[in-house]
Amino acid sequence: MTFPMFVFGLLTVVSALGVVFFGRPLYSALSLVVTLFLVAINFALLGAQFLAATQIMVYAGAIMVLVVFVIMLLGLQTVTPQEKKAGYRALALGVAIVWILGLSQIFRIQGTPVFSTADLWKPASADTVSGRKVFIRETAEVSNPAPVLPGELEGTTENIGGRLFTKFVYPFEVVSALLLAAIIGATVVAYENKRALPLGRGLRAKQEEKIGQKAA
Amino acid sequence: MDTFTFYMMLGAALFGIGTLGVLLRRDAIVLFMCIELMLNGANLSLVAISREFGTIDGQVYVFFIMAVAAAEAAVGLGIILSIFRNYYTVDVERVAMLRG
């Protein structure tokens, strides 16, 4: 674990905690933008260059813009984080801590860390394909992969594009159809031409009236 | 601690913090943002695994997850807008008409 990895990992966790614990929704949204940028940096540190750029463009640049627009349109008031029952808070913390610890090196199987793949791969031998580790349970197809593209198996645009249009072309087309359906669906769901959104005073009276009506 | 373990733990931490937010917050939009946080934790884990196994298929999976998350964001925020138009609140403790 090198110094940049540790620093950016720590910053990611800090900004993620900011998403959860800020009182105002807008501060949570801005914290999430920072988190998404840091996750893009983590992708770059892992060698996934195309994904780092896509993450910034799609997540931080489009999804978060949408979220900030909705926060602006609704004019949300401040909601404090722990308005649910006190038991929820302890339970939620317990669940999150057990989950994170359970997925990290705290729990071990026969002395090896849970995340280690050291006992799964054979040392370099005649089965090694271009120096890559060869896993014991690999099928023939994975042990001798078809040549992907010139160059290493890095996360460059060229390599991912090659995969996307050869091995993953069917999911690619399906996702295109899914995006079209999502566009149409979002437009239909959010379309409203009769009344404007009321903001400010009188909002709570309207809330009580509407919720009382629907509950009755 | 090697790179793989560190990034798996980071992905687990992001996922756990997102879970914490989903369980604690009452605001539908912040709930949605915490779900996006969980998705990013899973994405980070996938990229770490794909690097460990010497393949880039994991990164292609992450690409598809991003596309689906964008579609989900559009539809989910449209639903939140619709709910606000009808109930004038997005508090999930109060918009509980289906509760028994």
Boltz contact constraints between the chains, C-beta under 6 A:
constraints:
  - contact:
      token1: [A, 1]
      token2: [B, 1]
      max_distance: 6.0
  - contact:
      token1: [A, 1]
      token2: [B, 6]
      max_distance: 6.0
  - contact:
      token1: [A, 9]
      token2: [B, 10]
      max_distance: 6.0
  - contact:
      token1: [A, 13]
      token2: [B, 13]
      max_distance: 6.0
  - contact:
      token1: [A, 16]
      token2: [B, 14]
      max_distance: 6.0
  - contact:
      token1: [A, 16]
      token2: [B, 17]
      max_distance: 6.0
  - contact:
      token1: [A, 16]
      token2: [B, 37]
      max_distance: 6.0
  - contact:
      token1: [A, 19]
      token2: [B, 33]
      max_distance: 6.0
  - contact:
      token1: [A, 19]
      token2: [B, 37]
      max_distance: 6.0
  - contact:
      token1: [A, 20]
      token2: [B, 17]
      max_distance: 6.0
  - contact:
      token1: [A, 20]
      token2: [B, 20]
      max_distance: 6.0
  - contact:
      token1: [A, 20]
      token2: [B, 21]
      max_distance: 6.0
  - contact:
      token1: [A, 25]
      token2: [B, 27]
      max_distance: 6.0
  - contact:
      token1: [A, 25]
      token2: [B, 29]
      max_distance: 6.0
  - contact:
      token1: [A, 25]
      token2: [B, 30]
      max_distance: 6.0
  - contact:
      token1: [A, 28]
      token2: [B, 30]
      max_distance: 6.0
  - contact:
      token1: [A, 28]
      token2: [B, 33]
      max_distance: 6.0
  - contact:
      token1: [A, 32]
      token2: [B, 33]
      max_distance: 6.0
  - contact:
      token1: [A, 39]
      token2: [B, 40]
      max_distance: 6.0
  - contact:
      token1: [A, 42]
      token2: [B, 44]
      max_distance: 6.0
  - contact:
      token1: [A, 43]
      token2: [B, 47]
      max_distance: 6.0
  - contact:
      token1: [A, 46]
      token2: [B, 47]
      max_distance: 6.0
  - contact:
      token1: [A, 46]
      token2: [B, 51]
      max_distance: 6.0
  - contact:
      token1: [A, 48]
      token2: [B, 47]
      max_distance: 6.0
  - contact:
      token1: [A, 48]
      token2: [B, 59]
      max_distance: 6.0
  - contact:
      token1: [A, 51]
      token2: [B, 59]
      max_distance: 6.0
  - contact:
      token1: [A, 51]
      token2: [B, 62]
      max_distance: 6.0
  - contact:
      token1: [A, 58]
      token2: [B, 66]
      max_distance: 6.0
  - contact:
      token1: [A, 58]
      token2: [B, 70]
      max_distance: 6.0
  - contact:
      token1: [A, 63]
      token2: [B, 70]
      max_distance: 6.0
  - contact:
      token1: [A, 63]
      token2: [B, 73]
      max_distance: 6.0
  - contact:
      token1: [A, 66]
      token2: [B, 73]
      max_distance: 6.0
  - contact:
      token1: [A, 66]
      token2: [B, 77]
      max_distance: 6.0
  - contact:
      token1: [A, 70]
      token2: [B, 77]
      max_distance: 6.0
  - contact:
      token1: [A, 71]
      token2: [B, 29]
      max_distance: 6.0
  - contact:
      token1: [A, 74]
      token2: [B, 84]
      max_distance: 6.0
  - contact:
      token1: [A, 79]
      token2: [B, 26]
      max_distance: 6.0
  - contact:
      token1: [A, 79]
      token2: [B, 27]
      max_distance: 6.0
  - contact:
      token1: [A, 81]
      token2: [B, 24]
      max_distance: 6.0
  - contact:
      token1: [A, 83]
      token2: [B, 26]
      max_distance: 6.0
  - contact:
      token1: [A, 92]
      token2: [B, 20]
      max_distance: 6.0
  - contact:
      token1: [A, 92]
      token2: [B, 23]
      max_distance: 6.0
  - contact:
      token1: [A, 92]
      token2: [B, 24]
      max_distance: 6.0
  - contact:
      token1: [A, 96]
      token2: [B, 16]
      max_distance: 6.0
  - contact:
      token1: [A, 96]
      token2: [B, 19]
      max_distance: 6.0
  - contact:
      token1: [A, 96]
      token2: [B, 20]
      max_distance: 6.0
  - contact:
      token1: [A, 99]
      token2: [B, 16]
      max_distance: 6.0
  - contact:
      token1: [A, 100]
      token2: [B, 12]
      max_distance: 6.0
  - contact:
      token1: [A, 100]
      token2: [B, 13]
      max_distance: 6.0
  - contact:
      token1: [A, 100]
      token2: [B, 16]
      max_distance: 6.0
  - contact:
      token1: [A, 103]
      token2: [B, 12]
      max_distance: 6.0
  - contact:
      token1: [A, 104]
      token2: [B, 9]
      max_distance: 6.0
  - contact:
      token1: [A, 115]
      token2: [B, 5]
      max_distance: 6.0
  - contact:
      token1: [A, 115]
      token2: [B, 8]
      max_distance: 6.0
  - contact:
      token1: [A, 117]
      token2: [B, 52]
      max_distance: 6.0
  - contact:
      token1: [A, 132]
      token2: [B, 54]
      max_distance: 6.0
  - contact:
      token1: [A, 153]
      token2: [B, 56]
      max_distance: 6.0
  - contact:
      token1: [A, 155]
      token2: [B, 56]
      max_distance: 6.0
  - contact:
      token1: [A, 155]
      token2: [B, 59]
      max_distance: 6.0
  - contact:
      token1: [A, 159]
      token2: [B, 56]
      max_distance: 6.0
  - contact:
      token1: [A, 160]
      token2: [B, 59]
      max_distance: 6.0
  - contact:
      token1: [A, 163]
      token2: [B, 60]
      max_distance: 6.0
  - contact:
      token1: [A, 168]
      token2: [B, 60]
      max_distance: 6.0
  - contact:
      token1: [A, 171]
      token2: [B, 64]
      max_distance: 6.0
  - contact:
      token1: [A, 175]
      token2: [B, 64]
      max_distance: 6.0
  - contact:
      token1: [A, 175]
      token2: [B, 67]
      max_distance: 6.0
  - contact:
      token1: [A, 178]
      token2: [B, 71]
      max_distance: 6.0
  - contact:
      token1: [A, 179]
      token2: [B, 71]
      max_distance: 6.0
  - contact:
      token1: [A, 182]
      token2: [B, 71]
      max_distance: 6.0
  - contact:
      token1: [A, 182]
      token2: [B, 74]
      max_distance: 6.0
  - contact:
      token1: [A, 182]
      token2: [B, 75]
      max_distance: 6.0
  - contact:
      token1: [A, 185]
      token2: [B, 75]
      max_distance: 6.0
  - contact:
      token1: [A, 186]
      token2: [B, 74]
      max_distance: 6.0
  - contact:
      token1: [A, 186]
      token2: [B, 75]
      max_distance: 6.0
  - contact:
      token1: [A, 186]
      token2: [B, 78]
      max_distance: 6.0
  - contact:
      token1: [A, 189]
      token2: [B, 78]
      max_distance: 6.0
  - contact:
      token1: [A, 189]
      token2: [B, 79]
      max_distance: 6.0
  - contact:
      token1: [A, 189]
      token2: [B, 82]
      max_distance: 6.0
  - contact:
      token1: [A, 190]
      token2: [B, 78]
      max_distance: 6.0
  - contact:
      token1: [A, 190]
      token2: [B, 81]
      max_distance: 6.0
  - contact:
      token1: [A, 192]
      token2: [B, 85]
      max_distance: 6.0
  - contact:
      token1: [A, 203]
      token2: [B, 88]
      max_distance: 6.0
  - contact:
      token1: [A, 206]
      token2: [B, 88]
      max_distance: 6.0
  - contact:
      token1: [A, 207]
      token2: [B, 88]
      max_distance: 6.0
  - contact:
      token1: [A, 207]
      token2: [B, 89]
      max_distance: 6.0
  - contact:
      token1: [A, 210]
      token2: [B, 87]
      max_distance: 6.0
  - contact:
      token1: [A, 210]
      token2: [B, 88]
      max_distance: 6.0
  - contact:
      token1: [A, 211]
      token2: [B, 87]
      max_distance: 6.0
  - contact:
      token1: [A, 214]
      token2: [B, 97]
      max_distance: 6.0
